[in-house]
Amino acid sequence: MEFMRSGWPVVAVGALLLLPACAPRLTAPPSPPSPRFQDFVFPNVPPGLGAPPLSVDHDLAWQWLQAGYPRTAQRQFESVLKKSPGFYPSETGLAFVELATEDYEDAVRRFDQVLKRSSNYAPALVGRGEALLALKRDRDALESFEAALVVDDTLDLPKRRVELLQFRVLEADLSSARRAAEAGRYDEAIVAYQQAIAASPQSAFLYREMGAIERRRNNRDAAIEQYRKAVDLDPNDAAAWRELGEVFEEGEEHAAAVDAYVRAIAIEPSAAVQGRIDRLKGLLALALLPAEYRSIPHS
């Protein structure tokens, strides 16, 4: 034989032939002091998805990622997907690898692919939110985190992110709304206030400020509606009661105006508002007199 003539021992030949079959499988990574990416949500395998060996390899790939070896994790996730292309937890794992290596645009695209397969897969929703946050797309990130909490309200990271982003989005929208209002761009201001309210629907002052914009646009009924929402959310908002009273007074709804003004000064005393109340009460008293008496000042 060729090997015998070249001086290769038979034992050595046998060992070479066995090498591919005996090559060890990838083992678990060295245990790090703590997970490298603690905020990443493990892409769990839903019951009935894939054979058990896939889950084992998937878990191993995640361990490599958390040990700080994203490229090794990538190869492992890709290996799982070669065996089962529809195994979306490993597709999510690849998206987390892209997130770990700061390939944020690619991560968003891959998370979106996963969500096309399973729209309520919480790990992909959280990961997508993290990638969008890194891209400074705060509003989109907020929507993704909120969707994750709808699926699983026990997740801690989305809760923290939602609190932060609601404040950021509210601050940005409020700033835009006030700038537009000051410049007289009332339609633009209303849109910005509506976006702010969507981010923080329990903030009474937003309805009050939108009511003021509706007054400037001469939309009396819309202004009243916004002021009423404000005082429903915060009955101690003296400014909202006072401005609501002004709208009623402008419309010569004197009784309604007095009621609103009385609520305002009960919270925040004001001589000017008390003067309005006294004047309006005089008009209401005069209205109760017979027509002959009401005509005396004009005689």
C-alpha positions in Angstrom: 0.0 0.0 0.0 1.0 3.6 -0.5 1.0 4.4 3.2 3.1 1.3 3.9 5.6 2.2 1.2 6.0 5.8 2.5 6.8 4.5 6.0 3.5 5.3 7.7 2.7 2.8 10.5 -0.6 1.1 10.2 -1.6 2.4 13.7 -0.9 5.9 12.6 -3.0 5.5 9.5 -5.9 4.2 11.6 -5.6 7.2 13.9 -5.7 9.6 11.1 -8.8 8.0 9.6 -10.5 8.2 13.0 -9.7 11.9 13.6 -12.8 13.4 11.9 -15.2 11.0 13.7 -13.5 11.7 17.1 -13.3 15.5 16.8 -14.9 16.9 20.0 -18.1 18.9 19.8 -18.0 22.5 21.0 -18.1 22.5 24.8 -19.4 25.0 27.3 -17.4 28.2 27.6 -15.4 29.1 30.7 -17.7 30.5 33.3 -17.4 34.3 33.4 -17.7 36.1 36.8 -21.0 37.5 35.6 -23.0 37.4 32.3 -21.4 39.7 29.8 -24.8 41.0 28.6 -27.0 41.0 31.6 -29.8 43.1 30.0 -30.3 40.6 27.2 -33.4 38.5 27.6 -32.7 34.8 26.9 -34.6 33.7 23.8 -36.4 30.8 25.4 -37.7 27.9 23.3 -41.5 27.6 23.3 -42.9 24.2 24.1 -43.1 21.9 21.1 -40.7 24.0 18.9 -37.8 21.8 17.7 -36.3 18.6 18.9 -34.5 18.6 22.3 -31.0 18.5 20.8 -31.7 21.9 19.2 -32.5 23.4 22.5 -29.2 22.0 24.0 -27.2 23.6 21.2 -29.2 26.8 21.4 -28.5 27.1 25.2 -24.8 26.4 24.5 -24.7 29.2 22.0 -26.2 31.6 24.4 -23.7 30.6 27.1 -20.9 31.6 24.6 -22.5 34.9 24.0 -22.8 35.7 27.7 -19.2 34.6 28.2 -18.2 37.3 25.9 -17.5 35.3 22.7 -20.1 36.6 20.2 -18.5 35.2 17.1 -18.4 31.7 18.6 -22.0 32.2 19.6 -22.9 33.3 16.1 -21.4 30.1 14.6 -23.4 28.0 17.1 -26.7 29.7 16.4 -26.1 29.4 12.6 -25.4 25.7 13.1 -28.7 25.3 14.8 -30.5 27.2 12.0 -28.9 24.9 9.4 -30.5 22.0 11.1 -33.8 23.8 11.6 -34.3 27.1 9.6 -37.6 27.7 11.4 -36.1 27.6 14.9 -36.7 31.3 15.6 -35.1 31.4 19.1 -31.7 30.9 17.5 -32.6 33.6 14.9 -33.3 35.8 17.9 -29.9 34.7 19.3 -28.2 35.9 16.1 -30.0 39.3 16.5 -28.6 39.5 20.0 -25.1 38.8 18.7 -25.6 41.8 16.3 -26.8 43.8 19.2 -23.7 42.8 21.2 -21.4 43.8 18.4 -23.2 47.1 17.9 -24.6 46.2 14.5 -27.9 47.9 15.5 -29.5 48.3 12.1 -28.9 44.6 11.2 -30.2 43.7 14.7 -33.5 45.6 14.1 -34.0 43.9 10.8 -33.3 40.4 12.2 -35.6 41.0 15.2 -38.3 42.1 12.7 -37.8 38.9 10.8 -38.4 36.9 14.0 -41.5 38.9 14.9 -43.0 38.1 11.4 -42.9 34.5 12.5 -44.0 35.1 16.1 -45.4 38.6 16.7 -45.7 38.1 20.4 -42.2 36.6 21.1 -41.1 38.8 24.1 -37.3 38.3 23.8 -37.4 39.6 20.2 -39.6 42.6 21.3 -37.2 43.5 24.1 -34.1 43.0 21.9 -35.7 45.1 19.1 -36.4 47.8 21.7 -32.8 47.8 22.8 -31.5 48.2 19.3 -33.9 51.0 18.5 -32.9 52.7 21.7 -29.3 52.6 20.6 -30.3 54.1 17.3 -32.0 56.9 19.2 -35.4 56.0 17.9 -37.0 56.5 21.3 -40.7 56.4 20.2 -40.3 53.2 18.3 -38.3 51.7 21.1 -41.0 52.6 23.6 -43.7 50.9 21.5 -41.5 47.7 21.3 -40.9 47.6 25.1 -44.6 48.2 25.8 -45.5 45.4 23.4 -43.1 43.1 25.3 -44.8 44.0 28.6 -48.2 43.2 27.2 -46.9 39.7 26.5 -45.0 39.3 29.8 -45.5 41.9 32.5 -42.9 40.3 34.7 -39.9 41.4 32.6 -37.9 44.0 34.6 -35.9 45.6 31.8 -38.8 46.7 29.7 -40.5 48.3 32.8 -37.4 50.3 33.4 -37.0 51.3 29.8 -40.7 52.3 29.5 -40.4 54.6 32.5 -37.3 56.3 31.0 -38.7 56.6 27.5 -42.1 57.9 28.5 -40.3 60.8 30.1 -38.0 61.3 27.1 -40.8 61.2 24.6 -43.0 63.4 26.7 -40.2 65.9 27.1 -39.5 66.0 23.4 -43.1 66.3 22.3 -43.9 68.9 24.9 -40.9 71.0 23.8 -42.1 70.7 20.2 -45.6 71.6 21.1 -44.7 74.7 23.0 -42.3 76.0 20.3 -45.0 75.5 17.7 -47.6 77.3 19.9 -45.3 80.3 20.5 -44.7 80.5 16.7 -48.5 80.5 16.0 -48.3 77.1 14.3 -51.4 75.8 16.2 -52.2 72.8 14.1 -48.6 71.5 14.5 -48.8 72.2 18.3 -52.0 70.2 18.6 -50.4 67.2 16.9 -47.4 67.4 19.2 -49.7 67.6 22.3 -51.6 64.6 21.1 -48.3 62.7 20.8 -47.3 63.8 24.3 -50.7 62.7 25.7 -50.3 59.3 24.0 -47.0 58.9 25.9 -48.4 60.1 29.2 -52.2 60.0 29.2 -52.6 60.7 32.9 -50.8 64.1 32.8 -53.5 66.6 33.4 -51.5 69.7 32.5 -51.1 68.4 28.9 -54.9 68.7 28.4 -54.9 72.1 30.0 -52.2 73.4 27.7 -54.0 71.8 24.7 -57.2 73.5 25.8 -55.3 76.9 25.7 -54.3 76.2 22.1 -57.9 75.3 21.1 -58.9 78.7 22.6 -56.4 80.4 20.4 -57.8 78.5 17.4 -61.3 79.7 18.4 -62.4 76.1 18.9 -64.5 76.8 22.0 -66.1 73.3 22.3 -62.8 71.6 21.9 -61.2 73.9 24.5 -64.0 73.0 27.0 -63.5 69.3 26.4 -59.7 69.5 27.0 -60.2 71.6 30.2 -62.7 69.1 31.5 -60.3 66.2 30.9 -57.7 68.2 32.8 -59.8 68.7 35.9 -61.1 65.2 35.8 -57.6 63.9 36.1 -56.5 66.6 38.6 -59.4 68.3 40.4 -56.8 70.5 42.2 -55.6 72.2 38.9 -56.6 75.7 39.7 -55.3 77.0 36.4 -57.5 74.6 34.5 -60.6 75.6 36.5 -59.8 79.3 36.0 -59.3 79.0 32.2 -62.4 76.9 31.9 -64.3 79.7 33.7 -62.9 82.2 31.2 -64.2 80.1 28.3 -67.7 80.0 29.9 -67.6 83.7 30.6 -66.6 84.5 27.0 -69.6 82.5 25.9 -71.9 84.3 28.4 -72.5 81.1 30.3 -72.4 83.0 33.6 -73.5 80.3 36.0 -71.0 77.7 34.6 -68.3 80.4 34.7 -69.0 81.2 38.4 -68.9 77.5 39.3 -65.5 77.1 37.6 -64.1 80.3 39.2 -65.3 79.2 42.7 -63.5 75.9 42.2 -60.4 77.8 41.2 -60.2 80.2 44.2 -61.0 77.4 46.6 -57.6 75.9 45.5 -55.7 79.1 44.8 -57.2 82.3 46.2 -57.2 85.3 43.8 -58.7 88.8 44.3 -59.0 89.1 40.5 -61.0 85.9 40.1 -63.1 86.9 43.1 -63.9 90.1 41.3 -65.0 88.2 38.3 -67.3 86.0 40.5 -68.9 89.1 42.1 -69.5 90.7 38.7 -71.0 87.6 37.2 -73.2 87.0 40.3 -74.5 90.5 39.8 -75.4 89.8 36.2 -77.1 86.6 37.3 -79.1 88.4 39.9 -80.1 91.1 37.4 -81.3 88.4 34.9 -83.8 87.2 37.5 -85.5 90.6 37.7 -88.5 91.5 35.6 -87.7 93.1 32.2 -88.9 96.5 33.5 -86.2 96.6 36.2 -83.5 95.3 33.8 -84.3 98.2 31.4 -83.8 100.9 34.1 -80.1 101.4 33.5 -80.9 102.1 29.8 -83.7 104.5 30.5 
